[in-house]
Amino acid sequence: MALARGVGFGMFDVLILGVAIFGGRYQSCSRSGHDMCDMYLLAVTYPFGAAAMGAIFGACYPLCRRLWLAVLVGSVAMVPWFAGIAVTNVKTEARWSTSDSWLVGICSVLMGAVVGYVTWKRIRLAATAAPPR
């Protein structure tokens, strides 16, 4: 699962590097223009965060047979991916603030719950579609 997610999200590196080549290494990553992101660092952390997410999901996949555990696994698995995205802004500012922790936590819980639910639903559908032994 880690390899599949790392390669899958790694395909976006072509776009990220294209943006970096044509727009420069440091670019605005918010509408206000106050936050600057390091695009080269994003090209590295984005697929590695996705690979870590896939590794956590793959290791905990058997736990996803129960809905509450699937939501928990999904939320925990999303943390490295969102942290990898957030660190590109933190690196340019040279500090990690409380708001960065809140942002990573809230995004991980919201997206992770959805991913966990979808995974749980797919496991249930596969179990009901399988012929009895």
C-alpha positions as CSV (number, residue, x, y, z in Angstrom):
1,M,0.0,0.0,0.0
2,A,2.9,2.4,0.8
3,L,4.4,2.0,-2.7
4,A,1.1,2.4,-4.4
5,R,0.2,5.6,-2.6
6,G,3.7,7.0,-2.8
7,V,3.8,6.4,-6.6
8,G,0.2,7.5,-7.0
9,F,0.7,10.8,-5.2
10,G,4.3,11.1,-6.6
11,M,2.8,11.7,-10.0
12,F,1.8,15.1,-8.8
13,D,5.6,15.9,-8.5
14,V,5.6,16.6,-12.3
15,L,3.1,19.4,-11.7
16,I,4.8,20.6,-8.6
17,L,8.2,20.8,-10.3
18,G,6.6,22.4,-13.3
19,V,5.2,25.1,-11.0
20,A,8.6,25.5,-9.4
21,I,10.5,25.8,-12.6
22,F,8.1,28.4,-14.1
23,G,7.3,30.3,-10.9
24,G,10.3,29.9,-8.7
25,R,11.2,27.8,-5.7
26,Y,9.3,29.9,-3.1
27,Q,5.8,30.8,-4.0
28,S,2.7,32.1,-2.2
29,C,0.6,29.2,-0.9
30,S,-2.4,31.3,0.3
31,R,-4.7,33.8,-1.1
32,S,-3.4,36.5,1.2
33,G,0.1,36.1,-0.2
34,H,1.7,36.2,3.3
35,D,2.5,32.5,3.4
36,M,5.4,31.2,1.2
37,C,5.9,27.5,0.4
38,D,9.0,25.8,-0.7
39,M,8.1,23.9,-3.9
40,Y,11.2,21.7,-4.0
41,L,10.6,20.6,-0.5
42,L,6.9,19.9,-1.4
43,A,8.1,17.7,-4.3
44,V,9.9,15.5,-1.7
45,T,7.5,15.5,1.3
46,Y,4.3,15.0,-0.8
47,P,5.1,11.5,-2.0
48,F,6.9,10.5,1.2
49,G,4.0,11.6,3.3
50,A,1.7,9.6,1.0
51,A,3.9,6.6,1.3
52,A,3.9,6.8,5.1
53,M,0.1,7.1,5.0
54,G,0.0,4.0,2.8
55,A,2.3,2.1,5.2
56,I,0.2,3.0,8.2
57,F,-3.0,2.0,6.3
58,G,-1.5,-1.2,5.1
59,A,-0.2,-2.2,8.5
60,C,-3.5,-1.5,10.2
61,Y,-5.8,-2.7,7.3
62,P,-7.0,-5.8,9.3
63,L,-8.4,-3.4,12.0
64,C,-10.6,-1.7,9.4
65,R,-13.3,-4.4,9.7
66,R,-14.9,-2.3,12.5
67,L,-16.1,1.1,11.6
68,W,-14.8,3.0,14.6
69,L,-11.3,1.4,14.1
70,A,-11.4,2.2,10.4
71,V,-12.1,5.9,11.1
72,L,-9.3,6.0,13.7
73,V,-6.8,4.3,11.4
74,G,-7.7,6.7,8.6
75,S,-7.3,9.7,10.8
76,V,-3.9,8.5,12.1
77,A,-2.7,7.5,8.6
78,M,-3.5,11.0,7.2
79,V,-1.2,12.8,9.7
80,P,2.1,12.3,7.8
81,W,0.6,13.3,4.5
82,F,-0.8,16.6,5.9
83,A,2.3,17.2,8.0
84,G,4.4,16.8,4.8
85,I,2.4,19.4,3.1
86,A,2.4,21.8,6.1
87,V,6.1,21.6,6.6
88,T,6.7,23.3,3.3
89,N,5.3,26.5,4.7
90,V,6.9,26.0,8.1
91,K,10.4,25.5,6.5
92,T,10.2,28.9,4.9
93,E,9.1,30.5,8.2
94,A,11.5,28.3,10.3
95,R,9.0,27.6,13.0
96,W,6.1,25.2,13.7
97,S,3.2,27.0,15.4
98,T,0.2,25.7,17.3
99,S,-2.0,26.7,14.4
100,D,0.0,24.3,12.2
101,S,-0.7,21.5,14.6
102,W,-4.4,22.3,14.7
103,L,-4.5,22.5,10.9
104,V,-2.8,19.1,10.4
105,G,-5.0,17.5,13.2
106,I,-8.3,18.8,11.9
107,C,-7.6,18.0,8.3
108,S,-6.4,14.5,9.3
109,V,-9.5,13.8,11.3
110,L,-11.9,15.1,8.7
111,M,-10.2,13.4,5.6
112,G,-9.2,10.3,7.6
113,A,-12.7,9.7,8.8
114,V,-13.9,9.7,5.2
115,V,-11.1,7.5,4.0
116,G,-11.6,5.1,6.9
117,Y,-15.4,4.9,6.2
118,V,-14.8,4.2,2.5
119,T,-12.3,1.5,3.4
120,W,-14.6,-0.1,5.9
121,K,-17.5,0.0,3.4
122,R,-15.3,-1.7,0.7
123,I,-14.3,-4.4,3.1
124,R,-18.0,-5.0,4.0
125,L,-19.0,-5.2,0.4
126,A,-16.2,-7.6,-0.4
127,A,-17.2,-9.8,2.5
128,T,-20.9,-9.9,1.5
129,A,-20.0,-10.5,-2.2
130,A,-17.7,-13.4,-1.4
131,P,-19.2,-16.9,-1.7
132,P,-19.5,-18.8,1.6
133,R,-16.9,-21.4,2.2
